[in-house]
Amino acid sequence: MRPVLVAWALAGFASWPAMEYLVHGVLSHRLRTFVSPMHWEHHEDEHAVFTSASAWVPASAFLWAMLALAIGATASAAFLAGLLVGFQRYERVHWAIHFREPRDERERVRRLHHLAHHYRDPSMYHGVTTRLLDRLCGTLPADHEQAYASVADRPLLVARTGESAPVRRARA
């Protein structure tokens, strides 16, 4: 693969947190757009953690087409590939927040952050894979440690009968 395409793919992956914040924080909560009903389904049913392909496939095609006009079809595809790797990481992290015991301090804080979004203040705590944009955009309240403490004892969800979960690889 040409180095320039690798750079576009890495740029796409690095762009995921901004896209996550835009979709979750801005389009789902602040502006109440076409994205909002899909997102609020998750607030009403926490088992609905995965984004429907009927949402992300057309959005990806649209994004690819818009980027292709600006940077070319191949560079757009590389950027989108990196962005989609970021999106798949988000899907896995989001599932783990709700269904798996945190394995380390970073996962514990990430879980508390997201649960504070669900149970304390849905207008705050928009980052799922990172808190960085919450810090930068003012959606990480000064009293976030208190909010985290108030949700720390929330139980993990249990998959419903017939639901599948990502395969968990054994650690070496």
Secondary structure, DSSP 4 states (H G I P E B T S, - for coil): --HHHHHHHHHHHHHHHHHHHIIIIIIIIIS--TTHHHHHHHHH-TT--SPPHHHHHHHHHHHHHHHHHHH-HHHHHHHHHHHHHHHHHHHHHHHHHHHS--SSHHHHHHHHHHHHHHHT-TTS---SS-SHHHHHHT-S-TTHHHHHHHHTTPPPP-PPTT---PPPPPP-
